[in-house]
Amino acid sequence: MSEYKGLLQAQGITSYQYGTHTLQTKDSLYALKSERINLDNYIGKTITLTAEPIEGYPVDGGPGYLNVIGVK
């Protein structure tokens, strides 16, 4: 598990079709999903989240994929 800090946004239509939200960090873009946290509560905010990378991603030229465990 690692921490990631960045701007959380709702995910629109993408070519890679995974994740419900994105996190734009200083260096990278990540697709996000969470079964524990309602990520809609953080849209448009810069947050620090705790997440686990999901194996087998990225695919189709998309970003890394994270399973969000918590938000600070």
Buried (B, 14 or more C-beta within 10 A) or exposed (E): EEEBEBBBBEBEEEEBEBBEBBBBEEEEBBBBBBEEBEBEEBEEEEBEBBBEBBEEBBEEEBBBBBBBBEBE
